[in-house]
Amino acid sequence: MLWTALLLPPGPDATPPTDDQLRGLAIWALHLSPRTAIAEDAVVMEVEASARLFGGKRALRDRVVLEAADLGVQAIAWSSTSLAALAFARAGRENGIRGALTALLDPLPMDTLSAVRPHRTTLSQLGCRTPGDVRALPRGGLSRRFDKQLLVALDQAYGLRPEVHVWVELPEAFKVRHELMARVEAAPALLFAARRLLFAARRLLLQMCAWLAARHAGITAFTLRWMHDAMRPRGADPGGELTIRTAAPMRDVEHLCRLLAEHLAKTTLQAPAGDLELEALDVQPLEEASKSLLPDTSRQGESLTLTLERIAARLGPEKVRRPVVREDHRVEWAQHWQQAPQPLPKRGTRRNRFPQPTFLLPEPLRLAMDGHLPMYQGTLQLLTGPHRIEGGWWHRVQVGEAQCTRNVARDYWVARSPHAGVLWVYLERLAKDQTAWYLHGAFA
């Protein structure tokens, strides 16, 4: 088996990482391996079965090192047992798989194994400096003079006994709180902090995106909350919050960071912020894109949807609109404009067997008549039809102080004009004037 250990740095006054910090790191690790556990002051995960999924051990190692750095991980190590990986991480040695485990683990400092630390003074007086020295002592004497846990831990670290772990389970909802190491007085600093501290908002977003990856899901809304310092000015609120929405389900941490940065740049804090909280609001299943044998050049740049979201965050959602197709037989309402950050409606599979015009008039034009035939730059010749469209009784609009419906009852025809070409006309049904013909569009 292949294990990796993720070691967080100690807190102020050399205090170990908090339970919330370890829990957050473990949730992030679940998108890499379901066999993830909290072991002492670190997170360990068994990744033998995940290596092929992520492109091999080298690719998996590079990914873990890159992403874990943003989460504040101090050291990473790999070995064939979890306790050995943890010992290598404490010793600052990443590779614990290149060679025999005994030869690699024996020369490490003795206190890299937690079970040795309570007996460090006694073992030092016996001349032990490394795990190899401790292991060389007579087992009978060790079992009588020290507790049983020392021998068990040694055997488990060297792979002589099976290890027992309580696996971390993926929570049903994501809501994580993080205490800032320094108070923040400006909103942009919530996202862009010093490199050493690693900006806290990005750390929370990384954990959320990893949680989404483990659930094979994406998100269309999340909320970032900040809690003001207890010594806030009189009249200041206890905290504030910011809700971010996306047009489609996603878990792209880079885009979410850029989107959050645009909103935070326009936010003013009433008091210094001490804590952050990130909550996932709208989680939806995300369809994974299949891998391709050929390079996909269409995905190398930022998509139009992501670009529009960033522009809307900067200028305001009411300033950016895009056309959206609706499932509506009434052609003039089959397309409308909506705010860019809103989710796109799902499109059906309706197919129209009748010709559709290339150009539509803003408003249908009432046509003159030549007997029973309509006229437009000459008498029209009706080619195909009628194509009956009826609907819109549910569509109500406000006109002045009254409401009216957009119900239509029309028979459409494709017609030819002697001088204007092929046109799209309709006869208004159920009208007082039974000869109410209108020009609605033209074909290219």
Disulfide bonds with the S-S distance in Angstrom:
none
